[in-house]
Amino acid sequence: MELTSTSFLVTLIAVTALAVLAALLLWNRVPGPGWVRWPARLAMIVLCQLTAICVVATWINGSYGLYSSWDDLLGTDTGQNPSTMTGPPPGRAKFTPGDDGTRGTYFRGSHSKLAGQVIVWTPPEYDAPGADKTRFPVLMLLHGYPGSPRSWLDVGAMPGALEQLVQRGAAHPFIVVMPELYPGGVNTDCTNTPQRKLADWFARDVPDLIAKNFRTLPQPRGWGLMGISTGAFCAAKLPLQYPGVFRAGAALDPDPLTGDPDVLADPVLRERNSPMWLVEHTKKADVGLFLATSAQDKDSPPQQLTAFTEAARGSGVRVKTLVRPEGGHNFQTWIAMYPAALGWLSTEISPPAPTR
């Protein structure tokens, strides 16, 4: 049973309820003298408290994506070597329908040689009568670190928040794609390193998979990204590196746009793969970036958005910023940013269109 699964949380709640019920029923039925009864009652109290603590801890973990798996929690996930990762290639990957209207698969990229999970949601318009020849824009959602693709579904209010905006005419219907941010368990800030080709995973392998299995608009006009925290760093970086794949990216509370030395120790590799360096060395790219944070977010201070905007002058990159007056580094803040971010993305990325 997965650490972040709803079934695990429900099981813990049921165990807690049973522990409390058992304590109520057995409290006055424990046989033996007092020195036996009182330790037994104390054990029942401790069991009730432990199960309740586990429920609260599991709920908090699911809300904030602190640990994405048992290996992550126990510290046993040291990262798989790409050469040992297995999975079907994009052409043979099978999407399995989920109970929440999504479809998921696990595959191994032919370019990165990395294997990981991808969850896809198609809007109601995709399967509407007469839409079989309509192609749709793609929005890739990049979760934070730690986290998982299901973070968007379990605590990120997706795809419901997008559906509401579409119904109000404030956003396009998108094919929503939620890939793993660090397949194999090693985060590189979506960067190709000598050991792991994470940029290839996002810019080549996942797009190949989606284009083979869904009616998508051509790249780059029909493809964009939205990310949170570490995923936001990637959403700002990948369109600059791969303007032929992604036309726009929305970065909500991005990690330091100059790069994180705790992720990439090599200073040259870190610099050359940072959004700040990339935008300073980009000329006349047809790329748009939406950068958002809050005045209270110390992990993503507003000053870096100002510095990035200044660095982008003359590059041709379209930059729009949003600084909310309050909010922390969490999904409550990010969900409040969705209307502005998704509305802006819908002006940058082409709407659904019939096949020509």
N, C-alpha and C positions, 0 to 999 in steps of 0.2 A: 504494500500500500504506500503510495507516494506521500512524502512529507507535506506537500502543498495541496493535496487532493481534498475535495469536499468530503469524500467518504471517510477519510481519516479524522477530520474534525468532527463529523457526525458521530463516528464511533467513540471518540473521546467523550463527547457530551453524554452519550448513552451510558458509558462506563461510569462517569461521574454521578449521573442520576441513580444508577444501580447501587453505587457505593453509599450514597446518602440514604436510599431506601433501606439497604441492608443494615445500616447503623441504627435507623429508627426502629426496625423490627427486632433487632438482636440486642439492643442496649440493655434491657432488663432480663434477657434470657441467657446471658453468659453464665454457665454453671461454675461452681467452685467457690472457694473463699475469696475475700476481698483482694488479697495480693495477686490473685489470678484474674479477677474480673476487671480491675482498674487498668492494668496493662493492656488487656484485650480491648477495652473501650478506647484507650489512648491510641492504639493501633488503628481502630476504625476512624477516629478523628483525623489522624495523619493521612490515611488513605484518601479520605474525602478531600482534604486540602491538596494533596499531591495531584489528584486527578483534576481538580478545579484549576490548579496552577498550569497544568499541561494544556487544558482547554484555552486559557487566556494566552499562554505563550504561543500556541499554534495559531490562534487568531491573529495575534500581533505579527507573527512571521508571515502569514498569508497577506496581511494588509500592507506590509512594507517590503516584502520580498527579501528578507534578511538572509535566508538560506533556501536554496532552490531544490535541494535533495538531501537524503540521509548522508551521502558521502560528503556533501558540503558542510553539513552540521557537525559531523564527527571528525572532519579534517582528514578523511581518507581519500578525497578526490584530488589527486596530484596532477591530473591532466593526462589524457591519452596521447600517445605518439601518433601523429597522423598516419604513419605507415601501417599501424595496427588497427586503425578504425575501419569498420566494415559497414556496408549498407548498399542498397540497390542504387544504380546510377539514375540520373534524372529521367531517362527514357523508360525505366521500369518501376519507378516509384509509384506506389498505390496510395491514394488518399482515402482514409477511413472516416466516414461521417461520425460526428460526435452528437451528444444529446443536446448541445447548446447551439446547434445550427452551423457549427464550424466543421472543417475537414482537416485532418492532420496526416502527416506522413513523416517518415524518417528516411533520409537518403544520403548518399555520399557524392560530394561534388567532384566532377571530372577535372576541374581546374585546381581547386584548393586541396583536394584529397581529404577534406574534412567531412565528417558525417554528423548530422544533427537533425533536430526536430524542426518542422515548419508547420504552422497552423494557418489556415486560410479561411476567410469568411467572404462570401459573395453577397452583395445587397439584393433585396427582393426584386429590384429592377432587372437583375441579371437573368432571372428565370421567368420573367413576365412574358405573357403571350406576345409573340411577334418580335421578341428581343434576341432571337437565336442568331441574328446576323449583326448584332450590335457589339462593339468592342468597348471595354471599360478601362478607365485609368486605374493604376495600381498605387496603393499607399502602403509602404513598408513601415511597420511599427517596430522600433528598436527599444527593448527594455533596458533597465539599468543593471548595475553590477553590485551585489549579487542579485539574481532575479531569474525569471524564465519567461518564455512566450506567454504562459498562462497568466502572468501578472496583469496583462492588459484585460483579460477576461474576468479574473477573480476579483481584482480590486481597482482596475483602471477604467471601469464603466464603458468598456468597448465590447461590442460595436454599437451598443445602445445610444451612446452620446452622439455618434456620427449619424445614426438613423434619425434622431430627433432634428439635427441640423438640416439633413436632406429634406425632411418633411416640411420644414419651414422655408426651404429654398435658400438656405444659408451655406450650403456645401454641395459638392458633387456626390453622387453615388460612387464609391470606390470599391475595388477588390482589395480587401485588407489582408496583408501578408505579415505574419508574426514569426520570424525566424529566431533561432538561438543566437544570442550575442557572442557567445564564446564556446562553440562546439568543441568538445574534448576537454573542457574545464579550465582553459587558460585564456585570460583576458589580454588582448593586445591593443585595445582601443581601435578595433577594426583595421588594424595595420598588417600588411605583409611583412613578416620577419623571416629570417633564414629558416626557422623551424616551423612556422605556421602562417599560412596564407589566408588570413582573415578577410582582407580586403577583397580577394578573389571570391571568397565565399559569398559576400554580400553583393558584389558588383557583377559577378559572372555566373556563379553556380545557382544561387537562388533565383535570379531573373530567368535563367535558362529553364529551370524547373517550372516556374509559373507560366512562362510563355508557351511551354509545350502542353500545358494542361488546362489553360483558361483562355478566354477570348479577351486579350489585352490590347490596349493601344500600343503603337510603336514607341520605342525609346527614342529620345528622352522625353518627348513632349507629354507622354502619358504616364510618367513614372516619378514618384516623389517619396520622401521619407519623413517620419516624425519620430523623435526619440526623447527619452527622459534621462537626465543625469549622464551616465557614461554613454547611453544610447543617443543622447542629445549631442554629445561631442561627435559621435559618428555621423549623425544626421547633418551636422555642419560641415564635416570633413569630406564625406563621400561624393557629394555633388561637385565639389571643387576638384577632386581627383578624377572623377569619372563623369564629366559633363555630357558625354555621349550616352550615358545610361540614365542619370537622374537629372531632372530639370530644376528640382527645388527640394529644400529640406527645412523642416521646422524643428528647432532645438529648444526644448523646455528645460530650463535650469541646467545648462551644459556644464560638464567638468571643465577645468581650466583649459581655455582654447589655445594655450601655448604648449600643452602636453603635460603628462603626468610622469615624473621620473620614477615613481613607484611601479608604473606599468611598463615603461620602456626605458631601461637604464642607459642605452646608447644615446648620447646627446644629439648626434647627427640624425639618427633614425627618428628620434622623438621630434626634433624640430621640423624635419622635412615632411612629417606626417601630421603636423598640427594645423588646424584651420587657420591660425594666425599667419603662419609662414606661407601656406598655400594661397591665401587671398592676396598676400603681398606680392606673390609671383604669378598671379593669374592676370591675363590681359584679354579683355573683350569676351569673356565667357558668358554664354546665355544661361545664367544660373541665378536663382533667387534663394535667399536664406532669410528665415524668420527666427529671431533670437529672443527668448523670453526668460525673465527671472523675476524675483521679488526683491524689494528693498531690504528685506530681513534675511535673505538667504546668504549666509556666509560661505557656503560651498560654491556658490555661483554668483559672485558680486556683480552689481550693475556696472561697475567700472570696466569690466572686461568687455561688456557689450559696446560701451562707448569707444574703447580702444580698437575693437574689431571694426566698428563702423568707420572710424578714421582710416584704418589700414586698407579698407575696401575702396576708398575713394580713388577713382581713375581706373579701377580694375574691370569695370563693366558688370560686376556682381551687384545684383539688386538686394539691398539689405533693409529689412524692417525689424524694429525692436519693440518690445513691450516690457515695461517694468511695473509690476503690480505693487501697491503700497505695502502689502503684508502677505505673509504666507511662508511656510517652511519648505524643506526639501522632501516633499511627499506627494502622494497622489491627490490629496485634497486640493493642493495648489495647482497641480498639473491639469486636473479635470477642469478647474476654473479657467485655464488658459485655452482649452480645446476650441471654443467658439472662434476666438481670434485666429488661432493657428490653422484650424481646418478651413475657415472662411478664406484666409489668405492663400492657403495651398490651392483652393479651388479657383483662384484667379490666376495662378501660375501654371497649373496643370490642366490639360485639355479635358473637356467633359466627355461622357460617352458619345460614341459616334458610330453610325452604320458602316459596315464593311464596304469598301469600294472595290 
